Every structure is written in C-alpha cells, then in structure tokens.
Amino acid sequence: MQIFKRFLANERGATAIEYGLICALVFLAIVGSIQIFGSKTTAMYQEISSKM
C-alpha cells in the first residue's frame, strides 16, 4: 500500500507531460509561421517575376 501512495504522490511524470505539450505547441507555432511566410514569399517572387 505504501508503494501505491508514493506512486500517486509522484509528480515527475506529470511535469514531463506538461513539457511535452509545451514543446508540441511551440512546434506547431513554428510550422504555422513558416507556412504563412512561405506562401507570402512565394507570392512576392511570383509578382516580381511577372513584372520582369
């Protein structure tokens, strides 16, 4: 029973999950911003090439 109580009191796994979720959100933000800037950059180069 003592082992079970210690297992429930341990919060190290919860902290690791929280850090994992934070990393996932940061990754999604980076990917989203790259996609936005990538499409804007492509449009800019297409406009420049059409004017040349």
C-alpha positions in Angstrom: 0.0 0.0 0.0 2.9 2.3 0.7 4.3 1.9 -2.8 0.9 2.8 -4.2 0.7 6.0 -2.1 4.2 7.0 -3.3 3.2 6.4 -6.9 0.2 8.7 -6.6 2.2 11.4 -4.9 4.9 11.3 -7.6 4.5 14.3 -10.0 7.6 13.8 -12.2 5.6 12.2 -15.0 3.0 15.0 -15.0 5.8 17.5 -15.4 7.3 15.6 -18.3 3.9 15.5 -20.0 3.4 19.3 -19.5 6.8 20.0 -21.0 5.9 17.7 -23.9 2.7 19.6 -24.5 4.6 23.0 -24.4 7.1 21.7 -26.9 4.3 20.5 -29.2 2.6 23.9 -29.1 5.9 25.7 -29.9 6.5 23.3 -32.8 3.0 23.9 -34.2 3.5 27.7 -33.9 6.8 27.5 -35.8 5.4 25.3 -38.5 2.4 27.6 -38.9 4.5 30.7 -39.2 6.8 29.1 -41.7 3.8 28.2 -43.8 2.4 31.7 -43.7 5.8 33.4 -44.5 6.5 30.8 -47.2 3.3 31.5 -49.1 3.8 35.2 -48.8 7.4 34.9 -50.0 6.3 32.8 -53.0 3.6 35.3 -53.9 6.2 38.1 -53.7 8.6 36.3 -56.0 5.8 35.5 -58.5 4.8 39.1 -58.6 8.4 40.2 -59.2 8.9 37.7 -61.9 5.7 38.7 -63.7 6.7 42.3 -63.7 10.1 41.5 -65.2 
